[in-house]
Amino acid sequence: MFHWCYVVMSRCPAARHALVLGISALLPASALGGGPADWQAADIQHELELEERATQLALSPDGTRLASAEESSLKVWEVASGRLIQRLYGHRSPEVEWTLPVTGLAFSPDGSVLASTSWNPGVVPKASLKLWDPSTGELLHSLAGSQGCREVAFTADGESVWAACGRDAQRYSLATGEVVERAGQVPEGLLTASDAEAAADALPMPRQGPAHALALSEAGRHLAWAGRPPTYPAPIVRVWQAEASDGADYLVLDLPGETVARDPVTLAREHYSRELPNPVTVEQIEQRMLESGEVRVMLTLSNLKDDALRAWRYRLTFEPREEGLWELVRVERKHQCWRGPTEPEEWTTQLCI
């Protein structure tokens, strides 16, 4: 199925999660190496269908949790599975019966606290700044009263949180909930919206319209994009995971005897796919056009019926030739182990036990 120069094909007997409309093979953060994030080679980790338009997004620093504020709800998602783990309620007014819009979201540096702010002209909230435990959904603090708040960000030590409430910005202690400092605005170094915008601009496929909200993890490997493409029946959030640009986590293989084809995906499957006698084995293929004019094909076989190997991943690079032909110029591979030198979720080129 071609989709904006980006192809995902999968053979899997198991049903997909209800919220996942399209999912590529998952790259754990530990497999990315130490190189800079390469958003041109990013993968869509999940595509989540929402009930309403998302107005705010936040990713935990390690990229494992995603918070989304829709027009009347606040949710926390588990990034690895795309599973909704919490619905948070509390941004309300004693004067009205509806939820007030969330204007800011931020995770603490260790991901253990989620801050949310709200503001609505002419409506007095009970509390405009709330601190939550994203794992349990427990409300830890209700702060700022009826001032109305916008931006919110945690300090680097995680011991306090800044929020732009009323006519200035306040720094609240997480231990006491008291204001310990005031300033004209939230310190700019704590706000990273421009970094998320730069990453979104470098993604490998069109986003089909403007983003309603963006968020980038502190590690810079996960990006969340919210919008509503014109061809989609509902708003969505796409969670992207970047690759390391150095590619050092792949083993380079010799080229096969046949390297030229009209369809790179067909050639990739002929050489590197295999029959799937195990009914739970999953085969996934992605194809994307790079800015260089090359085509990148990713072929992943997971849940293998093998005592040592859990999954194979091949990365094939094709260059254009005359008359609509493509030539395979580079083949790379890595794998996951059931047990061995790394955790089962991690990708490696080391021998499995």
N, C-alpha and C positions, 0 to 999 in steps of 0.2 A: 504494500500500500504506500504510494508516494504521498508525502506530506511536507510541503514546503522544502524540497530538496533534502528531506530527512526521512529515512525509512526505518520502520521497526517491524520485524516479522517474528512471530513466536509460535512454537509448537509445544503445547503444554496441556495435559489432560485436566489439571486442577483448575478450579474456578478462580478468577481474580478477585481481589478485595473489592468490595462494592464501590469504594471511593476512588479506585485507581482506573482511570480511563486509558492511560497509556503508560507503560513502564519500560525503561531500558534496563540493561544489566547494571547491577548495583556495584559501585566502586567504593569500598571502605576507605575512610580517610587515611588509614595506615598504609594503604597501597599506593598513595600518591607521591611518596618521596618528598624530598625537601625543596624541589624546584618551585619557581613561581607558578601561580595558578594560570592555566591556559584555558580561557573561556571559549576560544574557538573550537576546542576539542571537548567541550563540556557534554555531559550526559543528562538527560531528564531522568531524575530519580523517581519522582512521582508527579502525577497530575491529579489534583484533588478537586472534585466538584463541590461547590459551595451552595448554600441555600440562598445567600444574598451576596451582594458586592462586598469585597474586602476593602476596608479603608485604611487599615494599618497591619503591618507584618513585623515580626521580630523572630530572629533565630538565636538559639542559645549559642554561646561562644564556641562550643565544640560541634555544633551543627546537628545535635541529636534531637532537639525539640524545636517546634515551630509554633508560635502564637499568632493567631489571626483574629482581627477584630472586624466583624461584619456589621451591617447597619444596626442590628439589634441583638448581637450575641458576641461573646468572647470565647475562643476555643484554644485548646492546646493539643497539638498533634505529635505523635512519635514519628520522626522522620524516616527511620529505617523501614518501618512497615506501612507508613501512611495511615496509621490508625488514630482515630480521635480518642484522646485519653481523658480530657476534661472539658466541661462547659462551665464557665465562670460567670456568676451573676452578682450584681452589686452596684453598678453604675446607674443609679436611679434617683429620682427626685421625690420628696414627699408631696409635691404638688401635682405630679402627673403619674400615670400608670405605665408608661413605656420606658424602655432602657435608653439612657442617654448615649450619644455617640462617643466612642473611644477616640481620643485625639493623639495618644502616644503609647508606645509599648517598648519595653526594654527588659532584657534578662540581666541578672547579676553576673559578674565574671565567672563564678563557679556554676551558674545555671540553676541555683537552688531557689532563687526568688525571681518572680516576674512582677514588674511594675506596670500599671496601666493608669492613664489619665483620661479625664472627660471634661467636656465643656459644651455648653449649648446656650446661645443668646436668649436671655429672658427667662431661663429656667434655673432654679436654685437646686443644686444637688445636695445630697447628704454629705458626701465626701468626694472630692475631685481626684484624689490620688490614692490608689489602692495597691497594696503589696500582697502577693499571693505565693503560696507554695504550689508550683506547677505540677508536682507529683501527686499531691493529695487533693488539690483544689481548695485548701484551707485559706481563708482570708487572714493575713497576718497583721495588717495595719490598715486603718481607714484614716487618711490624712488630708490636709489642705482645706477642709471644710467646704464652703460654698464658693470659693474663689474662682473656680474654673481653671483648668490646666491644659497646657499644650505639650511642648517637648518634655521628654523625660530621659535621663541617662544615669547610669551608676558610675561611681568613682572607681578608679582602677583597683583600689584595695577591697572593694565590695562592701565596705562598712557603712556607706551612706549613698543616697540617691538625690540627684538634682531634678527639680521639676519647675517649669515656667508656669507659675500660678499667679493669677491676678496681675499686678503691675510690675512684678519683678520675678526673680528666680530664687528658690530656696533649696538649701541642702539639708535633707533630713537624715538623722541617725537611724539606722536599721534597728539598733539595740533599744532605743527609747521612743522613736517616732517623733522626737523633738527637732525643731529647726535649729541648726548649729551654725548656719552661715547664710547670708543673702548677697545677691549680686544682680546686676542689670540684666543678665541673660545666662542661660546654661553655657558653661565653658565649651567653646567650639570643638576642642579636641576630643570631646566625648561623643559628639554626634557624627555618624558615619554614613549619612544618606548619600553623599556625593560618591563614595566608594561603591555603593550598591548600583548607582546609576552608571558608573563607568563599566562595571562588570556586565550589566544588562546590555549595554551598547555593543559589547564584544561577543555576545552569544552567537552560536553558529546557525541560527534560524530566525526568521522574522517572528515577532511576538504577536502579530495580528492586532495592531492597535496599541494605544498608549497603556502604560502600566497604571493601575489604580493604586498600587503600593509595591514597595520593594524592601528587601532586607538581605543583608550580607552577614554571614557568621564572622566572628572575630578572627578565626583561623583563615578566613578568606577562601574556603573551599566550597561552601554551600551558599547558594543564592536562591531566594524565594521571590517569585514574580506573580503578581495578582492582576487579573484583567478579565475581560469578556470578549473573546474573539467573535466577530460577526457571524461566523458559521456555527457557533456553539450555543446550545439551548440554555446554559446557565453559566454564571461566573466561575472561574477556576483559579487555582493557585498551582503554579508549576515550581517544583523544587529541583534545581540544577546542582550538579556536582562537577567541579572543575577537575581536570587532569593536571598533573605536574608537567611543565613544559619540557623537562629534560628527557622524559621517557626512559629513565635508567632502570625502571622496575620491570622492563620487558627483556626477554631473551631473543636476540635476533636469529632467525632461522635461514637456512639456504632456500633459495627460490625453487619452486617446483619446475618440472619440465615444460609445462604449458603456462605461459604468463600473459597471453593476449586474449581478450574476449570483448564482446559487445556489452555484456552485463557483468559488472564486477561481483555482484552478489552471487550469481550462478557459479562463477569460477571459484569463489570462496567456499561455497558449499560443496562443490565437486571435490576440492582438494582437502578441506579441513573439517567438514562435517562428518558425521558417521551415522550409521543406523541406530535407532533408539529402541533396543529391545526392552529396556527397563521402562515401564509405563510412567514412572515419576520423573524421568530425565527431561529437562527443559532445554530447548534450543532457541536462542534469540539472536537475531541479526539486525544490525543498524547500518545504515549507509548515509553519509553526509558529504556535501560538497564543501571543501575548504576554500579559503580566500585565495590560496595559491593556484586554484584550478584543479588540484588533485582531488581524488575521491578517497575517503576513508571508510573502510568496512570493518565493523567489529562483530565477531562471531563468538558467542559464549555458549558452552555446554555445561549445565550445572546439574547437581544431584546425580552424578554418574554412579553406575553400578561397578565400583572399583574399590578395593580394600584400602588403597592409599589416596588416590586422587578424588577430590570432591567435585572439581570443576576445571575446565580449560577455558582460556580466553585468548583469541587470536586477534591481532590488529594488522590489517592489510592496507597498504597504500598503493593507489593506482594513479598513473599519469595518463593524460589524454594523448591519443595518437590520431592519425588521419582516418577519415571515413567512419567516424563514430566509434572507433576502437579504444580500449583502455588496456594499458600494460601494467602488470603487477611489478612494482619495483622494490617493495620491502615487506617482509613478513616478520611479525614479532609475536611472542607467546609468553604467557605466565599461567599460574594455576593456583588452586586452593587445595589444601590437604585435609583429609578427615582427621588426621593426627600427625604431628611432626614438628618442624621447626617454628611454625607460626600458629596462631589461633585459626580455627576453621573459617572464620569470616575474612581472614586476611589473604591477600594475593602475594605470591612469592615466585621466585625462580629456583629456590633451593629444593633439594630432594626431599620427598615425603617419606615418612617411616612406613 
